[in-house]
Amino acid sequence: MTRDANTDSAPRVWMRRLMRLWVGLLGMALVAALVVASTDPKPTPPEDYGMVPEFALKSHLDREFGTADLRGNIWVANFIFTRCKTVCPIFSTKMAELQGRIAEVGHDVQLVSFSVDPDYDTPAVLAQYATQFTAQAGRWHFLTGPYQAIRSVVVDGMKMYIQDAESVDRPEDLMHGSHFVLVDGEHTIRGFYNVNNADTLDKVMEDINHLMAEGH
């Protein structure tokens, strides 16, 4: 029995057409992927908000600590006082969480908490406060010093508000800024992050990672 030549070649023709179709579809998918990759926006680098002025204050370990110790390191600042009963416990709790998160990135990011009630917050008082939040020595520094020196750094340098402690009837009513401040290794301010925002620590970590990629 003989086969019809046309009948025998039909499956081969369809197979060739199917293969061409699949190759065409794969090519289109590849082109589409390349287009998406080329148009996907890159993360925006943190802004430049000016320089933190040079400072040398006293740490909770009763040692001088300042910009000379932080040079070359990314660091995050916040502003607290130990008699605070409102935002400071939240602020410090989130800083403690940030301490845990930066430990995972394998980079020497430093944390600095400035007391806005420095006349009361002596190194000994700050040392006790630091233990409440499991502050790591060499990682998280609580700073105090002359009131005008604190104001020079926090208000003039970092643009954070501090109410004059003598203007309030109760120490716990003292008002102050409630933003984390991100600073790069050259002491340039690169970001402000409201402590009350749910995604604050995510944004801080995102910008820390960006600064690390920049080589800070």
N, C-alpha and C positions, 0 to 999 in steps of 0.2 A: 504494500500500500504506500502510495506517495503522498506527501503533504503539500498543500498549496503554499508556495513561497511567500505570498502576501500574508497568509494567515500566520506563518512561522515567524515573520519579522515584526508583526504588530506588537507583541509584548515588549520586544527590545526597544521599539520606538517609544512606547509609553514609559519604559524605565528611564530612557535617556531624557525624556521631557520632565519626568518627576525629579531626576537628579538636578537638572538645570534649575527647576523651580526651587528646590531646597538650597542650592548654592546661592541663588538670587536672594532668597529670604535671609540667609545667614549674612550675606553681604550688606543688605539693608540694615539688619540689626546691629552689625558692627559700626556702620556709619552713624546710626542713631546714637549709639553709646559714646562714640568719639565726640559728637556734637554736644551731648549732655555734659561730658567731662570738660569740654573746652568752655562751656558757658556757666558751669557751676561756680558761684561766687566764692572767692577765697575769704577766710576769716579776716575781718577788719582789724588791723593792729590797734592796740590801745592808744588813746590820745596822749598828747604831751601837755601837761597842765603847769609846767614850771618847776623850779627847783625847790627842794627842801633846804633851808639854810643850815649851815654847820651848827652843831650843838654838842654839848657834853653835859650829861645829867648824871644822877645817881640811880643805880638800879636797885631792885629788891634784894640783891645779894650784897648791897652796900659797897658797890664798886662803881667807878666812873664808867659810863657807857654812852656812846654817841655815834655820830656819823663816821668817825674814823674806824669804828668797829664794824659798821654796816657796809662800808664801801666795797663794791664788787658783788654784793648780795641783793637779790630781790627781797623786799620786805613789805609787810602789811602792818599798818598802824590802826589802832582804835583808841578810844578816849573814855576813861572810866574814873570812878572814885569809889572807895571802899564803903562809904556810908550810903551809897545810892541803893534805893529799893525798887527802882522802876526799870529803866532800860539797861542799866549796867549788868545785872545778872544775865539778861538775855544776850547782851553784847559779848560778855565773857564766855558764856556757854557756846556761842557760835564760834568764837575765836578758838576755844578748845576743840571744837569739831574740825575747824580748819587746820589746827595743829596735827590732827590725825590724818587728814587728807593729804597734806603736803609731805608727810613722812613717806607716803607711798610713791611719790614722783622721783625720789632719789636725787633731790636737789636741795642745797642748803638755803631754803627760804626761811627768813627770820620773821618773828612776830614781835611787835612793840606796842605795849599799852601805856599811854601817857596818863598820869593822874591829873585831873583838872582841879583837884583839891589838895595841892601838894603840901600845904602847911600842916594838914592832918595826916596825910598819907606818907609817913616816914618809910624808909627802907624796911624797917621791922614790920610795920603794918602791912605793907605791900607783900612782904614775904609770906605772911600768914594768909593773905588773900590769894596769892599764887598757888598755895597748896590746895585751896578749895577747888581749883580748876585743873589740877594735875599739870601745872606748867612744867615743861621740860627745860632743865638748865641748859643754857647754850642755844636754845631755840626761841623761847618766849621770854621777853624782858619787860618788866614793869618799871617805869621810870618816874622819878620825882625830882624836885629841885626848887630853886627860887621861882616864885610865881611869875615874875616877868620873863624869866628864861623859858618857862613853859609856854607862856602866851606868845613869845616871839616865834617859837616853832609851830605851835598848833594854830594860832589865829593868823599871824602874819605869813607864815610859811605854807601851811596846809589849808588855809581858808576855812577852818572849822570854828564854830562859835563856842565861846566859853563865857558863861555868866560870872560876874564878880561874886565870889563867895560871901563877901561882906554885905551884899545887897539882898540876901535871902534871910528869912527868919529861922528857917530850919535847914540844916545842912543837906538833908535828903531831897530838898526842893531845888537844888542847884541844877541849872539847865546847861546842856552842852551838845555838841554835834554828835550825830548818831550814824555816821558813815564809816565804813572801812576805807582806808586809803592805801592804794597800791603804789609802791615806789620801786624803781628799777635800780640796778647796780651803780648808776651814776647819780643817784639821788634825785632823779626826775620823777615827778608825780605822774602816774599813768592811768589812774582810775579812781572813781568814788562810787561806793556801793552802799545803798541804804540797808541798814541792818534788819529792817522790818519786811523787806521783800523776800518772798519764799524762795526765789532762785538766786539769792545774793551769793551764796558760797559757790554755786555752779559757775556764775559769771566771774567771780574772783579766780577760780581755778582755771577757767578758760583763758583768762588774760595772763595768768602766771605761766601757763603752758606756752602761750604766744611769746612772752618775753624770754623764756628758756630757748625757744626756737631762734630768737634773735641773737642769742649768745650771751645773755645776761646771767 
